[in-house]
Amino acid sequence: MKLSTRSRYGLRICFLLGVAGGTVSLTKLSEQSELSLKYLEQLMIKLRKAGIVDSIRGMSGGYSLSRPASKISVGDILDATQDNFEYDCNSTCRDEYCPNKKIFKKLADSIQEVLQKTSLQDMIDDYKCV
């Protein structure tokens, strides 16, 4: 499985919001993540549309998680930011009897299960142990 840059950054931004525990300005997120404001704006649109983050306008505005980090799965974040996941041994394979299909289907199902069971809060808690 290969994650897009957008997905890796999406996870990082949600992690930063979860650690902050409140509203964080886009400028502050840009400084913390070393991402451009323009790129962050595009990323936040995807996360907002997926219901993962909320935006607040005004002088003390910014972004916050839309629900507790324990209620947001890593899979939710990746689904919001990733165009598609490639689990197949060869995405162009047209052989309906390919011997690899079953094993890659099991692998894809296992990965999805881990992503859905792992919450953003789990990531935050794991980080605190380091």
C-alpha positions in Angstrom: 0.0 0.0 0.0 1.4 3.4 -1.0 0.0 6.5 0.6 -0.1 9.8 -1.3 1.8 12.8 0.1 -1.6 14.4 0.7 -2.6 11.5 2.9 0.6 11.6 4.9 0.2 15.4 5.4 -3.5 14.9 6.2 -2.6 12.5 9.0 0.0 14.9 10.3 -2.4 17.9 10.3 -5.1 16.0 12.1 -2.5 14.8 14.6 -1.4 18.4 15.2 -5.0 19.4 15.7 -5.6 16.5 18.1 -2.6 17.3 20.2 -3.6 21.0 20.3 -7.0 20.1 21.6 -8.6 23.3 20.2 -8.7 25.7 17.4 -5.4 26.3 15.5 -4.8 29.0 12.9 -3.8 28.0 9.4 -0.7 30.0 9.8 0.3 28.1 13.0 -0.4 24.8 11.2 1.7 25.9 8.3 4.6 26.7 10.6 4.3 23.4 12.5 4.0 21.2 9.5 6.3 23.3 7.2 3.6 23.2 4.5 2.6 26.2 2.4 -0.7 28.0 3.2 -2.0 27.3 -0.3 -1.4 23.5 0.0 -2.9 23.5 3.5 -6.0 25.3 2.3 -6.5 22.6 -0.3 -6.0 19.8 2.2 -8.3 21.4 4.7 -11.1 21.6 2.1 -10.9 17.8 1.7 -10.9 17.2 5.5 -13.8 19.7 6.1 -15.9 18.1 3.3 -15.3 14.7 5.0 -16.5 16.1 8.3 -13.1 15.6 10.0 -12.3 19.2 10.7 -14.4 22.3 11.4 -13.4 25.8 10.4 -14.0 29.0 12.4 -13.8 32.4 10.8 -12.6 35.6 12.3 -9.6 36.9 14.2 -9.4 34.0 16.6 -10.5 31.5 13.8 -8.8 28.5 12.5 -9.4 24.8 12.4 -10.3 22.2 14.9 -11.3 18.5 14.9 -15.0 18.2 14.3 -15.3 15.4 17.0 -13.1 13.8 19.6 -9.9 12.3 18.3 -11.1 8.9 19.7 -14.0 9.1 17.3 -11.9 9.7 14.1 -10.2 6.7 12.6 -7.0 6.8 10.6 -9.0 5.2 7.8 -11.5 8.2 7.9 -8.6 10.6 7.4 -7.0 8.5 4.6 -10.3 8.1 2.8 -10.8 11.9 2.9 -7.3 12.6 1.5 -6.4 9.7 -0.7 -7.6 9.5 -4.3 -7.3 5.7 -4.3 -5.5 2.9 -2.5 -3.5 0.4 -4.6 -3.5 -3.0 -3.0 -3.3 -5.1 -6.1 -0.2 -6.9 -7.1 -0.7 -5.3 -10.5 -3.5 -2.8 -10.9 -3.6 -3.4 -14.7 -4.1 -7.2 -14.3 -7.1 -8.4 -16.3 -6.8 -12.1 -15.5 -9.9 -13.0 -13.6 -8.3 -16.3 -12.4 -5.1 -14.6 -11.2 -3.7 -16.6 -8.3 -2.6 -13.4 -6.5 -6.1 -11.9 -6.3 -7.3 -13.8 -3.2 -4.2 -13.1 -1.2 -4.2 -9.4 -2.1 -7.9 -9.2 -1.3 -7.2 -10.6 2.2 -4.3 -8.2 2.6 -6.5 -5.2 1.6 -9.2 -6.3 4.0 -6.7 -6.6 6.9 -5.2 -3.2 6.2 -8.7 -1.6 6.1 -9.5 -3.3 9.4 -6.4 -1.9 11.1 -7.0 1.6 9.6 -10.6 1.7 10.8 -9.8 0.3 14.3 -7.0 2.7 14.9 -8.2 6.1 16.1 -6.4 9.4 15.9 -6.4 9.3 19.7 -4.4 6.0 19.5 -1.8 7.9 17.4 -1.6 10.7 19.9 -1.3 8.3 22.8 1.4 6.3 21.0 3.4 9.6 20.4 3.2 10.5 24.1 5.0 7.3 25.0 8.0 8.2 22.9 
